[in-house]
Amino acid sequence: MTVTYSSKVANATFFGFHRLLLKWKGSIYKLLYREFIVFATLYTAISVLYRFFLTGSQKRFFERLSIYCDKYAEQIPVTFVLGFYVTLVVNRWWNQFVNLPWPDRLMFLISSCVQGRDEYGRLLRRTLMRYVNLTSLLIFRSVSTAVYKRFPTMDHVV
């Protein structure tokens, strides 16, 4: 089941954002706590084993094994993976921005397609643009809490 916090995230302040992270239902902590407990347990066990149970030669062998594993871990550069991730996130944000419905583009299309310099053509273009503005308002009202606060009911929209 998906838990949405869209309304809470949209209203979050800079200093109040930590309260969102502490919500348990659907949080990142709930998703990762098992892996973190396993990691912390294994790390503690290896650390206790190294510090208290290994002899000097076994410690040197463990250190050489750690250096060998670290050499192979450097073959996958973290900066490349991080750059790929940032590019993915920015592209996703840019696609959302580009796909916003801009009434200007539709206004140019309507003004070029709906002919007539008489009163009927002017009223038709005006009515179509009012419908475009209404649909934009309804879309933004369902997404943005600021717009929803400005137009909470249909009477306010009218």
Salt bridges, closest charged atoms under 4 A:
GLU119 OE2 - ARG122 NH2 2.36
